[in-house]
């Protein structure tokens, strides 16, 4: 019968202990009280040997902390991203990124790339802030080792770029209207003073001029402006952060309306419908 990896490791440890002059015996033959110091020294030696044997199987370029979980753990995570209790998807993704530079395709492709696909793209377990942190980390991986010859740093750069493409694909799935709303009204966001509303309005206009744009999709989005304006004035006095959010929302809608009424470029039929809807909403929220 073929021995297990654990049995092989134990046999290797026994050989090393014997070669070092130790006597290897079963637990029943050990006199712990008579040789406590010797036993403790042996335990420490065995622990060190186990550690060196385990890390000997970790390919170069693989973070030993991440690899210490074992490939079965990571391959299972890459399959369906079932996050164990006490762990976080964002933390595991950050660990997986450490494996992108491995020359071993299992660690690099199946784990470093696969975990991003499973946890970030398919199950969408990371929020916007966490995704931004991952993007920053991957962007930082694109420069190390440029110009080197005969090294594996190209793997880290290439597979970091591949992971970035997954994040970019996810961003394309997020509705642009929702993204603009969140950008302007996120809790704690101060009133913008550097034409942020105009730039966002320009992006929204480009969406509204697309052939596949449906003006009816504006209605639930515009309802948010009315609901926000009403909620701001329910407390007395209103909260400062809520007032800032409402002001940003009004500025965005005003900038969008200005772009929608400009004669050039020629407005599309849906753009004309959108313009009327925006005017009605502005009338409802004006102070």
C-alpha positions in Angstrom: 0.0 0.0 0.0 1.3 3.4 -1.0 2.2 5.6 2.0 0.6 8.9 2.6 2.4 12.2 2.5 2.2 12.4 6.3 3.7 8.9 6.6 6.5 9.8 4.2 7.2 12.9 6.2 7.3 10.9 9.4 9.7 8.4 7.9 12.0 11.2 6.7 12.0 12.8 10.1 12.9 9.4 11.7 15.8 9.0 9.4 17.0 12.5 10.1 16.7 12.0 13.9 18.6 8.7 13.7 21.3 10.2 11.6 21.6 13.0 14.2 22.2 10.4 17.0 18.7 10.3 18.4 16.9 7.2 19.5 13.5 6.9 17.8 10.9 5.0 19.8 7.1 4.8 20.3 5.3 7.1 22.8 4.9 4.1 25.2 8.6 3.7 25.5 9.3 7.3 26.4 10.2 8.2 30.0 9.0 11.8 30.0 9.6 12.4 33.7 13.2 11.1 33.4 14.2 13.0 30.3 11.9 16.1 30.1 14.6 18.4 28.7 15.6 15.8 26.1 12.0 15.3 25.0 11.3 19.0 24.7 14.4 19.4 22.6 13.3 16.6 20.4 9.9 18.1 20.0 11.4 21.4 18.9 13.6 19.6 16.4 10.7 17.7 15.0 8.7 20.9 14.6 11.6 22.5 12.8 12.0 19.6 10.5 8.3 19.5 9.7 8.4 23.2 8.9 11.4 22.8 6.6 9.8 19.8 4.8 6.5 21.6 4.3 8.1 24.7 2.9 10.4 22.6 0.7 7.4 21.7 -1.4 6.4 25.4 -1.9 7.6 26.5 -5.3 9.8 29.7 -5.6 7.7 32.8 -6.0 4.8 31.5 -3.8 4.0 33.3 -0.6 4.5 30.6 2.1 1.8 32.1 4.3 -0.8 31.6 1.5 0.7 28.2 0.5 0.5 27.1 4.1 -3.2 26.7 3.7 -2.6 24.0 1.1 -3.7 23.8 -2.5 -6.9 21.9 -1.8 -8.1 24.9 0.3 -7.4 27.3 -2.4 -8.8 25.2 -5.3 -12.0 24.7 -3.4 -12.2 28.5 -2.8 -11.6 29.1 -6.5 -14.4 26.8 -7.4 -17.3 28.4 -5.5 -15.7 31.0 -3.0 -17.3 29.5 0.1 -15.6 31.6 2.7 -14.8 29.7 6.0 -16.0 31.1 9.3 -13.7 33.7 10.7 -12.3 34.6 7.3 -13.2 37.4 4.9 -13.4 37.2 1.1 -11.3 40.4 0.8 -8.6 39.0 3.0 -8.5 35.7 1.1 -8.3 37.6 -2.2 -5.4 39.6 -1.0 -3.6 36.4 -0.1 -4.3 34.9 -3.5 -2.8 37.9 -5.2 0.5 36.9 -3.5 0.5 33.8 -5.7 0.3 35.5 -9.1 4.1 35.5 -9.6 4.5 31.8 -9.1 6.1 29.7 -11.9 3.7 26.9 -10.8 0.6 27.1 -13.0 -1.6 25.7 -10.3 -0.8 28.3 -7.8 -0.7 31.1 -10.4 -3.6 30.3 -12.7 -6.0 28.2 -10.7 -5.5 30.1 -7.4 -4.1 33.6 -8.1 -6.4 34.1 -11.0 -9.2 31.6 -10.1 -10.0 33.1 -6.7 -10.4 36.6 -8.2 -12.8 35.2 -10.7 -14.8 33.3 -8.2 -14.9 35.7 -5.2 -14.8 39.1 -6.9 -16.5 38.6 -10.3 -18.9 35.6 -10.0 -20.1 36.0 -6.4 -19.3 39.7 -6.0 -18.3 39.4 -2.4 -16.2 42.5 -2.3 -17.7 46.0 -1.9 -16.6 49.0 -4.0 -14.0 50.1 -1.4 -12.4 46.6 -1.2 -12.3 46.3 -5.0 -10.6 49.7 -5.2 -7.9 48.4 -2.8 -7.4 45.3 -4.9 -7.1 47.4 -8.0 -4.4 49.6 -6.4 -2.5 46.5 -5.3 -2.7 44.9 -8.8 -1.6 48.2 -10.4 1.4 48.2 -8.1 2.4 44.8 -9.4 2.7 46.1 -13.0 6.1 47.8 -12.6 8.5 45.5 -10.5 11.1 43.8 -12.6 10.5 45.7 -15.9 13.7 45.4 -18.0 15.0 42.4 -16.2 16.1 39.3 -18.1 16.0 35.7 -17.0 13.6 36.3 -14.1 10.0 35.3 -13.4 8.8 38.8 -12.6 7.0 38.9 -16.0 4.6 36.4 -14.5 3.6 38.8 -11.7 3.1 41.6 -14.1 1.2 39.6 -16.7 -1.2 37.9 -14.3 -1.8 41.0 -12.3 -2.9 42.6 -15.6 -5.2 39.6 -16.3 -6.7 40.1 -12.8 -7.2 43.8 -13.5 -9.2 42.8 -16.6 -11.6 40.9 -14.4 -12.1 44.0 -12.2 -12.7 46.1 -15.3 -15.3 43.7 -16.6 -17.1 43.9 -13.2 -17.1 47.6 -13.3 -18.8 47.5 -16.7 -21.6 45.5 -15.2 -22.4 48.2 -12.6 -25.1 50.7 -13.9 -23.5 54.0 -14.7 -26.5 55.9 -13.3 -26.2 54.1 -10.0 -22.4 54.8 -9.9 -23.0 58.5 -10.4 -25.6 58.6 -7.7 -23.3 56.9 -5.2 -20.4 59.1 -6.1 -22.3 62.3 -5.3 -24.4 61.2 -2.3 -22.2 58.7 -0.3 -22.5 59.4 3.4 -19.9 61.8 4.6 -19.2 63.2 1.1 -18.7 67.0 1.3 -20.1 69.3 -1.3 -17.9 69.1 -4.4 -16.2 72.3 -5.5 -14.1 71.3 -8.5 -16.7 70.6 -11.3 -17.1 67.0 -10.3 -20.9 67.3 -11.1 -20.1 68.6 -14.6 -17.8 65.7 -15.4 -20.3 63.1 -14.1 -23.0 64.8 -16.1 -20.9 64.5 -19.2 -20.5 60.8 -18.6 -24.3 60.4 -18.1 -25.0 62.3 -21.3 -22.8 59.9 -23.3 -24.9 57.0 -21.8 -28.1 58.7 -22.8 -27.0 59.2 -26.4 -26.3 55.5 -26.9 -28.7 53.7 -29.3 -29.6 51.2 -26.7 -30.5 53.7 -24.0 -34.1 53.5 -22.7 -35.4 56.7 -21.2 -37.8 54.8 -19.0 -34.7 53.6 -17.0 -34.3 57.1 -15.7 -37.5 57.1 -13.7 -36.4 55.0 -10.7 -33.1 56.9 -10.7 -34.8 60.3 -10.7 -37.1 59.2 -7.9 -34.0 59.0 -5.7 -33.5 62.7 -6.0 -37.0 63.5 -4.8 -36.8 61.0 -2.0 -33.5 62.3 -0.8 -34.8 65.9 -0.8 -37.8 65.0 1.3 -35.8 63.0 3.8 -33.3 65.8 4.3 -35.9 68.1 5.8 -37.6 65.6 8.0 -35.3 66.2 11.0 -35.2 69.6 12.5 -32.6 70.9 12.1 -31.4 68.8 9.1 -28.1 67.0 9.4 -25.2 68.6 7.8 -24.1 65.4 5.9 -27.6 65.0 4.5 -27.6 68.6 3.3 -24.3 68.1 1.6 -25.6 65.0 -0.2 -28.7 66.8 -1.3 -26.7 69.7 -2.6 -24.4 67.4 -4.6 -27.5 65.7 -6.1 -29.1 69.0 -7.1 -25.8 70.1 -8.7 -25.5 66.9 -10.7 -29.1 67.1 -12.0 -28.6 70.8 -12.9 -25.4 70.1 -14.8 -27.1 67.2 -16.6 -30.1 69.3 -17.6 -27.7 72.0 -19.0 -26.1 69.4 -21.3 -29.4 68.0 -22.3 -30.7 71.3 -23.5 -27.6 72.2 -25.6 -28.5 72.2 -29.3 -25.3 70.4 -30.3 -24.8 67.5 -30.8 -28.3 66.9 -32.2 -30.4 65.4 -29.5 -31.6 61.8 -29.9 -35.3 61.0 -29.3 -34.6 59.3 -26.0 -32.4 62.3 -25.0 -35.4 64.6 -25.5 -37.5 62.4 -23.3 -34.8 62.3 -20.7 -34.6 66.1 -20.8 -38.3 66.5 -19.9 -38.0 64.0 -17.1 -35.0 65.8 -15.6 -36.9 69.1 -15.8 -39.9 67.7 -13.9 -37.6 66.3 -11.2 -35.8 69.6 -10.9 -39.1 71.4 -10.3 -39.9 68.9 -7.5 -36.6 69.4 -5.6 -35.9 73.1 -6.1 -35.6 75.1 -2.9 
